[in-house]
Amino acid sequence: MFDITRDIQPLTYFRRKSAEAVKHLKTTRRPMLLTINGKAEVVVQDAASYQRLLDVAAQADAREGIRQGLEDVAHRRTRPASEVFSEIRRKQRIPR
């Protein structure tokens, strides 16, 4: 979560004190929201935190795919793999 006293800064602060800002990002592991003319424009974060975010998103995608697959099975929206492969071979004219 953001600490509004430290994690929301104008872009000019980040430009002037980038080394200090990067140190803060690495220490807190929190993203920093940068503003331009008082409006939120950019979010920056350290590389390790960004990688963790990507990993969490990938896990969520996998879980959602599994959930959808199980829902398809429950609602009988599936076909046997052998039937699907036979159809692909037929459409692509692939001999057995």
N, C-alpha and C positions, 0 to 999 in steps of 0.2 A: 504494500500500500504506500501511497505517496505521503511524505512529510512535507506539507505545503510550505513550511518555512525554509526547507533546504532543497526539495526536489522539483520545485517549479521556479525556473529562472529565466530571465530574458536571454535571448541569443547573444546579446552583447557581452553578458557575463561569461558565457561559455567561450566566446572568442578571446576575451581578455585573460581569462584564467583557466584555459583548457587543461593544463597539467593538474591544477587543483581539482577541477571538475572530474577528470578521469580518475584521480585518486579517490574521490568521494564515491564515484560509481562502483569502483572495485571494492571499496571498504564496506559499503552499505548493501551492495548487490540489488539496489533498487534503481529503477529507471529514473531518468530526469526528463521532465517536460520543459521544453524550451518555448518561449513565447516571442512573438514579433508584434509590436504595438499592442501588447496586452492580450493577444489572442494566441491560444495554444496552436502551435504549428508543427513541432518536431518532438519525437521522443528518442532519447539516446540511452544506451545501456552498455554495460561491459560485455565482452564476447562470451565469457563463461555463462552469464545469466541468459544471454540470447540463445546459446546452445541448449540450455536446460528448457527454455520455452519451446524451442523446436522439438525437443524430445517429448515433452508433455503433449504437444499438439499431435505428433505422430502416433503416440499411444492412444490418444482420444480418437483419432481417425480409425485406427485398427479396431478399437472397441466398438465404435459405431458401425463399422463394416460387419463385424461379427453379430451385433445386435440385429442389424437389418437382415442378415442371412438367416438367423434363427426365426425372425418374424416371417420371412418368406417360406420357410419350411412349415411353420405353424399354419400358415394360410394356404398351403399347397400351391405355392407359386414357383415350384422347382421342377426340373426334369432330370432324369438319370444322365450321368456324364456320358455313358455309351451312346445314348440317343443324340446328345449334342454333338459329340465327335463324329458320329455317322453323318449328321446333317452338314457339318463343316466339310468333311471329305467329299460329300456329294456336290455341294455348291462350288467347291474349289477344284473339283475333278481330280482328287487325290486318290490313286489306287490303293487298295488295302495291302 
